[in-house]
Amino acid sequence: MATDEALEGYVPFPPEFAERYRRLGYWEPKTFGERLDDWAARFGERTAIVAGEERVSYHELSRRADRLAGALAALGVRRRDRVLLQLPNTVEFVCLSFALFRIGALPIMALPAHREAEILRLLQFSEAAAYCAPASWRGFDYGAMIRSIAPKAPALKHVVIAGAAPAGTVPLDELLRAREAALPEGPEPSDVALFMLSGGTTGLPKLVPHTHEDYACVMNLAAGHSGLAEDSVFLAVLPISHNFSFGTPGVLGALSRGAKVVLAPTPSPESAFPLIERERVTITSCTPAVAIQWLDSPLRERHDLSSLRVMQVGGSRLPAEVAKRIKLELGVTVQQVYGMAEGLNNITRLDDPEEVRFNTQGRPLCPADEVLVVGWDGKPAPPGEPGELVTRGPYTIRGYYRAPEQNAQAFTPDGFYRTGDVVRMTPSGNFCVEGRIKDLINRGGEKISAEEIESYMLGHPAVQNAVAVAMPCRVMGERVCAYVIPRPGASLTLEELREHLERAGIASFKFPERLELVESFPLTSVGKVSKKALREDVAAKLDAAKAA
């Protein structure tokens, strides 16, 4: 048995709630390593993962995870060590995840698009002992990046590289060739299994800790409501480091049902459509931006997409007219998903009327999910009126990792998570997402902190003050618009601003895509910058340009 040592900085579920969730059967006494053993025993030589020309069976997936777990343990990776995992959609990502689950090390699911600023911040904040990444991907040199920032992360001991590993790093292929070895004492089901990243309202890292029990709970519930079965073929087109793609139901949910998982390198039609045709894909999950891109692609006429039965759409609100187009033009069932890394997952049911599936973002997965819509007066909002969604339940965390100040704001004393989302509940019990309280920009499902972008823009020598706001976009939902007051006599172009942010080492999806130079910002009655007025201003300018 594992020791009873606690993970410092983790906020556990209260014992009475944990006992209730186990008694009701929502939590099961299994780790993800044990679940992989079960899946390998049940599904054996069935294909588990397809990536490019590589096909890996359930047995082989389990064997690779075992070898990697032993090799990582021999390398010095220990239980409760944090491991920053930054890999694209590859078999290695899945194998490494399960290897870490087996030894009780904790993967932090970074996005492939993250760059120096985000990775260094995550390494320092989490005190990660190891970092795993490709040598290069889509033209970016991850080896060079980690060489430049590793000296600033004193806790980092091991750098594992997939591909041509630079000197001083550990080749992942070498670990995969290691002989199987006895594994150290593993985790308990109640232990933290992994950290997802939250799109927060500040630039500080916010790590979302999920245990083996609570993350398996949402995986199982989401898989059941998605109709996943042994004959299903799930196409992962979004980064599988995303909660949506990894476990709700995602890759893990598909594997739990004996389905085949197909990993796409990108969500583009050029990448996804041939895979749908070749592998006879039945279900996929994507953002509204991806769905629109697929609908508008002329490649639809060149590929047989008739096997696709369900398209799950989440990450941002899906316009009803796009949902109708998906049904009409692709002939698939639209399943809207509204969830968050912190926990609560809402989903429209496959047998819901089209009116519900087209116009709402779903209802909670679990009967034990507690949800409240709180009005601006702090009291429950009347039925049908908008308010902030607050929630707690068997897979909603009770606090961010090592973040007591943020936890005091984001969680109520009795354990409800304040989502910051403005929702309205319909008579059917489904949610319509109206907007959000938090200052986030939702670009195609990627949550961008306006405050973070503003802090970097203020570092440009031509910028006196800067504000980032969301501007509407038919494809991506929202994009970043920068309002800048330049310093006297200075000039600034959008290209110069973006080059500055690139030098700062932040992910390119956060870059402003429109620049408005102004002399002053509109203010609210209490003297704060009115972002509402700025959002209305850029929306009006876009409408005027469209009309012209």
C-alpha positions in Angstrom: 0.0 0.0 0.0 1.1 3.5 -0.7 2.0 5.9 2.2 -0.6 8.3 3.5 1.6 11.3 2.8 -0.4 14.3 1.4 0.5 16.3 -1.7 1.4 19.7 -0.3 -0.8 22.5 -1.8 -3.6 20.1 -2.8 -7.1 20.8 -1.5 -8.8 17.4 -1.0 -12.5 16.6 -1.1 -14.0 16.7 2.4 -14.2 13.1 3.8 -17.9 13.1 4.0 -18.3 14.0 0.3 -15.6 11.4 -0.7 -17.5 8.7 1.3 -20.8 9.7 -0.4 -19.4 9.6 -3.9 -17.9 6.1 -3.2 -21.1 4.9 -1.7 -23.1 6.0 -4.7 -20.7 4.3 -7.1 -19.4 7.4 -8.8 -15.9 6.9 -7.4 -14.3 3.5 -7.9 -11.2 2.2 -6.1 -8.9 2.0 -9.2 -6.0 4.0 -10.5 -5.6 4.7 -14.2 -2.7 2.3 -14.3 -5.0 -0.4 -13.0 -7.6 0.6 -15.5 -5.2 0.2 -18.3 -4.4 -3.3 -17.1 -8.2 -4.1 -17.2 -8.6 -2.7 -20.7 -5.6 -4.7 -22.0 -7.1 -7.9 -20.5 -10.5 -7.2 -22.0 -9.6 -5.8 -25.4 -6.2 -7.5 -26.0 -5.1 -7.2 -29.6 -7.8 -4.8 -30.6 -6.4 -1.6 -32.0 -6.2 1.1 -29.3 -4.3 3.9 -31.0 -3.7 4.9 -34.6 -1.3 7.7 -35.3 -0.1 8.1 -38.9 0.9 4.7 -40.0 1.4 3.4 -36.5 -1.1 1.1 -34.9 -0.9 0.1 -31.3 -3.0 -2.6 -29.6 -4.4 -2.4 -26.1 -1.8 -5.1 -25.0 1.1 -3.1 -26.6 -0.1 0.1 -25.1 0.0 -1.5 -21.6 3.4 -3.0 -22.3 4.9 0.3 -23.5 3.5 2.1 -20.4 5.1 -0.5 -18.2 8.5 -0.1 -19.9 8.3 3.6 -19.7 7.2 3.6 -16.1 10.2 1.4 -15.1 12.6 3.5 -17.2 11.3 6.8 -15.7 11.6 5.3 -12.2 15.2 4.2 -12.9 15.9 7.7 -14.2 14.8 9.1 -10.8 11.2 10.2 -11.4 9.3 9.6 -8.2 5.7 9.4 -6.9 4.2 12.9 -6.6 7.0 14.5 -8.8 5.5 17.0 -11.2 6.3 16.3 -14.9 5.5 18.9 -17.5 4.2 17.1 -20.5 4.3 19.1 -23.8 3.7 16.7 -26.6 1.4 16.9 -29.7 -1.1 14.2 -30.5 1.2 11.2 -30.6 1.2 7.6 -29.3 4.1 8.8 -27.0 1.8 11.2 -25.3 -0.6 8.5 -24.3 2.1 6.0 -23.3 3.9 8.7 -21.1 0.6 9.6 -19.5 -0.1 6.1 -18.4 3.5 5.5 -17.4 3.3 8.5 -15.1 0.0 7.3 -13.7 1.6 3.9 -12.9 4.3 5.3 -10.8 2.2 8.1 -9.3 4.1 11.0 -10.9 1.9 13.9 -11.9 1.7 15.0 -15.5 1.0 18.7 -16.1 -0.8 18.9 -19.4 0.9 21.8 -21.3 -0.2 22.8 -24.8 2.1 22.3 -27.7 1.6 25.9 -28.6 3.0 27.2 -25.3 6.3 28.9 -25.5 9.1 30.2 -23.2 7.0 32.4 -21.0 4.3 29.9 -20.2 6.7 26.9 -19.9 9.1 28.7 -17.6 6.3 29.9 -15.5 4.8 26.4 -15.2 8.2 24.8 -14.4 9.0 27.3 -11.7 5.5 27.4 -10.1 5.1 23.6 -10.0 8.7 22.9 -9.2 8.5 20.2 -11.9 11.2 17.6 -11.7 10.9 16.6 -15.4 9.9 18.0 -18.8 8.9 16.0 -21.9 8.6 17.5 -25.3 9.3 16.8 -29.0 12.7 17.8 -30.4 10.7 20.0 -32.9 7.1 20.3 -34.1 5.6 22.4 -36.8 8.9 24.2 -37.2 9.5 25.1 -33.5 12.6 23.9 -31.7 11.6 22.8 -28.3 15.1 21.6 -27.5 16.5 25.1 -27.9 13.7 26.5 -25.8 14.3 24.2 -22.9 18.0 24.8 -23.0 17.5 28.5 -22.7 15.1 28.3 -19.8 16.2 25.3 -17.8 18.8 27.2 -15.8 16.0 29.3 -14.4 14.1 26.3 -13.2 16.3 24.8 -10.4 13.9 21.9 -9.6 14.1 20.6 -13.1 16.3 17.4 -13.2 15.3 15.5 -16.3 14.5 16.6 -19.8 13.1 13.9 -22.1 12.9 14.6 -25.8 11.0 12.7 -28.5 13.0 12.6 -31.7 16.5 13.9 -32.2 17.4 14.6 -28.5 20.0 17.3 -28.0 23.1 16.7 -25.8 22.3 16.7 -22.1 18.7 15.4 -22.6 17.2 11.9 -22.5 15.9 10.4 -25.7 12.4 9.1 -25.3 13.2 6.2 -27.7 15.9 5.0 -25.3 13.3 4.8 -22.5 10.9 3.0 -24.7 13.6 0.3 -25.5 14.4 -0.2 -21.8 13.8 -3.6 -20.3 10.7 -4.1 -18.2 11.6 -3.6 -14.5 9.8 -3.9 -11.2 7.9 -0.7 -10.5 8.1 1.2 -7.3 5.1 1.5 -4.9 2.3 3.2 -6.9 -0.4 5.7 -6.1 -3.8 5.2 -4.4 -7.0 5.9 -6.2 -7.6 8.9 -4.0 -4.2 10.4 -5.0 -3.9 13.3 -7.5 -3.5 11.8 -11.0 -2.8 14.8 -13.2 -2.9 18.5 -13.5 -5.0 20.2 -16.2 -4.4 23.9 -17.0 -7.1 26.4 -16.3 -7.8 29.4 -18.5 -7.6 32.0 -15.7 -8.2 35.7 -15.4 -4.6 36.4 -14.4 -1.3 35.5 -16.0 -0.4 33.3 -13.0 -0.3 29.5 -13.5 -3.5 27.8 -12.3 -3.1 24.1 -12.0 -6.3 22.0 -11.7 -5.6 18.8 -9.8 -7.7 15.7 -10.5 -7.5 12.4 -8.6 -7.7 9.0 -10.2 -11.2 8.6 -8.7 -12.7 11.9 -9.7 -11.3 12.0 -13.2 -12.4 8.5 -14.0 -15.8 9.5 -12.8 -16.2 12.2 -15.4 -14.6 10.0 -18.0 -17.1 7.2 -17.5 -20.1 9.5 -17.4 -19.1 11.4 -20.5 -18.4 8.2 -22.4 -21.8 6.8 -21.5 -23.7 9.9 -22.6 -21.6 10.0 -25.9 -22.6 6.5 -26.9 -19.0 5.2 -27.1 -18.7 1.4 -27.5 -16.3 -1.2 -28.9 -17.3 -0.4 -32.5 -16.7 3.3 -32.0 -13.8 5.1 -33.7 -12.9 8.4 -31.9 -10.9 11.0 -33.8 -8.9 13.4 -31.6 -8.3 16.5 -33.6 -7.9 19.0 -30.8 -4.7 18.8 -28.6 -5.1 15.9 -26.3 -3.6 17.8 -23.5 -7.0 19.6 -23.4 -9.5 18.3 -20.9 -12.1 18.0 -23.7 -9.9 15.8 -25.8 -8.2 13.8 -23.1 -10.9 12.7 -20.7 -14.4 14.1 -21.2 -14.8 11.7 -22.8 -11.9 12.1 -25.2 -9.1 9.5 -25.5 -9.5 8.0 -22.1 -13.3 7.6 -22.5 -12.9 5.9 -25.9 -10.2 3.5 -24.5 -12.4 2.7 -21.5 -15.0 1.3 -24.0 -12.6 -0.7 -26.2 -12.9 1.8 -29.0 -10.3 2.8 -31.5 -8.6 6.2 -31.0 -7.3 8.0 -34.1 -4.9 10.9 -33.4 -4.9 13.7 -35.9 -1.8 16.0 -36.0 -4.1 19.1 -36.6 -7.8 19.7 -36.9 -7.6 21.0 -40.5 -9.7 19.4 -43.1 -6.5 18.4 -44.9 -5.5 16.3 -41.9 -8.9 15.2 -40.5 -10.9 14.2 -43.6 -8.6 11.5 -45.0 -8.5 10.0 -41.5 -12.2 10.0 -41.2 -12.5 8.2 -44.6 -9.6 5.7 -44.0 -10.4 4.7 -40.4 -14.2 5.0 -40.7 -14.4 7.5 -37.8 -17.7 7.5 -36.0 -17.3 10.3 -33.4 -15.1 13.4 -32.9 -14.9 16.4 -30.6 -14.0 19.9 -31.8 -14.6 23.6 -31.3 -17.1 25.7 -33.2 -14.2 27.2 -35.1 -13.1 23.8 -36.3 -16.7 22.8 -37.2 -17.1 26.0 -39.3 -13.8 25.3 -41.0 -15.0 21.8 -41.9 -18.3 23.0 -43.2 -16.8 25.6 -45.4 -14.0 23.3 -46.8 -14.3 22.2 -50.5 -12.4 19.0 -49.4 -15.7 17.7 -48.2 -16.6 16.7 -51.7 -13.4 14.7 -52.1 -13.7 12.4 -49.1 -16.2 9.9 -47.8 -17.3 11.3 -44.4 -20.4 9.1 -44.2 -19.1 7.0 -41.2 -19.2 10.0 -38.9 -22.3 9.8 -36.6 -21.6 12.2 -33.7 -19.9 15.6 -33.6 -19.3 16.9 -30.1 -18.8 20.7 -30.1 -17.5 22.6 -27.1 -14.8 25.0 -25.9 -17.0 28.0 -26.7 -20.7 28.5 -27.5 -21.9 26.9 -30.8 -24.3 29.2 -32.7 -27.6 27.6 -33.5 -27.3 28.2 -37.2 -24.0 26.3 -37.3 -25.5 23.4 -35.3 -28.2 23.2 -37.9 -25.7 23.2 -40.8 -23.7 20.4 -39.2 -26.9 18.3 -39.1 -28.0 19.3 -42.6 -24.7 19.3 -44.4 -22.7 16.5 -42.6 -25.7 14.4 -41.6 -24.4 13.9 -38.1 -25.9 14.3 -34.6 -24.7 17.4 -32.9 -23.8 17.1 -29.2 -23.0 20.3 -27.5 -20.6 20.1 -24.6 -20.0 22.9 -22.0 -17.4 22.1 -19.5 -14.4 23.3 -17.7 -11.0 21.9 -16.5 -12.1 22.5 -13.0 -14.8 19.9 -13.3 -18.5 20.4 -14.2 -19.3 18.9 -17.5 -22.6 19.6 -19.3 -23.7 17.8 -22.4 -26.8 17.5 -24.6 -28.1 14.0 -24.8 -28.1 12.1 -28.1 -31.8 11.6 -27.9 -32.6 15.2 -27.0 -34.9 17.0 -29.4 -33.0 19.0 -32.1 -34.3 22.2 -30.5 -32.4 21.4 -27.3 -29.3 20.1 -29.1 -29.1 23.2 -31.4 -29.9 25.9 -28.8 -28.5 24.8 -25.5 -25.1 23.8 -24.1 -26.4 20.8 -22.3 -27.1 19.7 -18.7 -24.9 18.2 -16.0 -23.6 14.7 -16.5 -24.1 13.4 -13.0 -27.1 13.4 -10.6 -24.6 14.3 -7.9 -23.6 17.5 -9.7 -24.9 20.4 -7.6 -25.5 23.6 -9.7 -26.8 27.0 -8.7 -27.5 30.1 -10.9 -26.7 33.1 -8.7 -28.1 36.5 -9.6 -26.3 39.8 -9.2 -27.7 40.2 -5.7 -26.0 37.0 -4.5 -29.3 35.2 -4.3 -30.6 32.4 -6.6 -31.7 33.8 -10.0 -35.4 33.4 -10.9 -36.0 30.6 -13.4 -34.9 31.6 -16.9 -33.0 34.6 -15.7 -29.2 34.9 -16.2 -26.7 34.6 -13.4 -23.4 33.2 -12.4 -23.1 29.4 -12.5 -21.7 28.0 -9.2 -21.2 24.2 -8.7 -19.8 21.4 -6.8 -19.8 17.6 -7.4 -17.9 14.4 -7.6 -15.5 15.6 -10.3 -15.3 19.4 -9.6 -12.2 20.3 -7.7 -12.2 22.0 -4.3 -9.3 24.3 -5.0 -6.4 25.0 -7.4 -3.0 23.7 -6.6 -0.9 26.0 -4.4 -3.2 28.9 -4.8 -4.8 29.9 -1.5 -5.6 33.5 -2.5 -7.2 32.5 -5.7 -9.1 29.7 -4.0 -10.6 32.2 -1.5 -12.1 34.1 -4.5 -13.0 31.1 -6.7 -14.6 28.8 -4.2 -17.3 29.4 -1.6 -16.7 28.4 2.1 -19.0 25.4 1.5 -17.0 24.2 -1.5 -18.9 25.6 -4.5 -16.8 26.6 -7.5 -17.6 30.1 -8.9 -17.3 29.5 -12.6 -17.5 33.1 -13.6 -19.8 32.1 -16.5 -23.1 33.8 -17.0 -25.8 31.2 -17.8 -29.5 30.9 -18.1 -31.3 27.6 -17.2 -34.1 26.6 -19.6 -37.3 24.8 -18.4 -35.7 21.5 -19.6 -32.8 21.9 -17.1 -30.3 22.7 -19.9 -27.9 25.7 -19.8 -27.6 28.5 -22.3 -24.3 30.2 -21.8 -24.8 34.0 -22.0 -21.3 35.3 -21.4 -18.9 35.5 -18.5 -17.9 37.6 -15.6 -14.2 36.7 -15.8 -12.0 38.8 -18.1 -11.2 36.1 -20.6 -11.1 36.0 -24.4 -12.3 32.7 -25.9 -10.5 32.3 -29.2 -11.7 29.0 -30.7 -11.8 27.3 -27.3 -8.5 28.7 -26.1 -9.0 30.9 -23.1 -6.8 33.9 -23.1 -6.2 36.1 -20.1 -6.6 39.7 -21.1 -4.5 40.8 -18.1 -1.6 38.6 -19.2 -1.6 40.1 -22.7 -1.9 43.6 -21.3 1.1 43.1 -19.1 3.3 42.0 -22.1 2.0 44.8 -24.3 3.0 47.4 -21.6 6.6 46.2 -22.1 6.7 47.7 -25.6 8.6 51.0 -25.6 5.9 52.7 -27.7 3.1 51.7 -25.4 1.9 54.0 -22.7 -1.2 52.0 -21.8 -2.9 49.0 -23.3 -6.1 47.1 -22.9 -7.0 43.7 -24.6 -10.7 43.0 -25.3 -12.6 40.4 -27.2 -13.9 41.2 -30.7 -16.5 38.9 -32.4 -15.4 36.5 -35.1 -17.7 34.2 -37.1 -15.2 31.4 -37.2 -13.2 31.6 -33.9 -16.0 33.1 -31.8 -13.7 35.8 -30.4 -10.3 37.2 -31.3 -8.0 39.6 -29.4 -8.3 43.3 -30.1 -5.6 45.6 -28.6 -6.5 49.2 -27.6 -3.3 51.1 -27.1 -2.5 54.6 -26.0 0.9 55.2 -27.5 3.6 57.3 -25.9 3.9 60.9 -27.1 5.6 61.0 -30.5 5.7 57.2 -30.8 4.1 55.1 -33.5 3.1 51.5 -33.5 1.8 48.9 -35.9 0.0 45.6 -35.3 3.0 43.8 -36.8 5.4 45.5 -34.5 3.3 44.7 -31.5 3.0 41.0 -32.5 6.8 40.8 -33.0 7.3 42.2 -29.5 5.0 39.5 -28.0 6.8 36.8 -30.1 10.1 37.9 -28.6 8.5 37.7 -25.1 7.9 34.0 -25.8 4.1 33.7 -25.4 1.9 31.5 -27.5 0.9 33.0 -30.9 -2.8 32.2 -30.4 -2.8 35.0 -27.7 -1.5 37.6 -30.1 -3.8 40.6 -30.9 -5.3 40.4 -34.3 -6.5 44.0 -34.5 -4.9 47.2 -33.1 -6.7 50.4 -32.3 -4.6 53.4 -31.4 -6.5 55.8 -29.1 -5.8 58.9 -27.0 -7.8 57.7 -24.0 -9.9 54.9 -22.7 -13.6 55.2 -21.9 -14.2 55.0 -18.1 -16.9 53.6 -15.9 -18.7 55.6 -13.2 -16.1 54.5 -10.7 -13.2 55.5 -12.9 -12.2 52.1 -14.3 -11.6 51.4 -17.9 -14.8 50.3 -19.5 -14.0 47.2 -21.5 -17.7 46.8 -22.2 -17.5 50.1 -24.2 -14.4 49.0 -26.0 -16.0 45.7 -27.0 -19.0 47.5 -28.3 -16.7 49.9 -30.2 -14.7 47.3 -32.0 -17.9 45.3 -32.7 -19.5 48.4 -34.3 -16.4 49.0 -36.4 -16.5 45.5 -37.7 -20.2 45.8 -38.5 -19.6 49.0 -40.3 -16.7 47.5 -42.3 -18.9 44.6 -43.2 -21.8 46.8 -44.3 -19.4 48.9 -46.4 
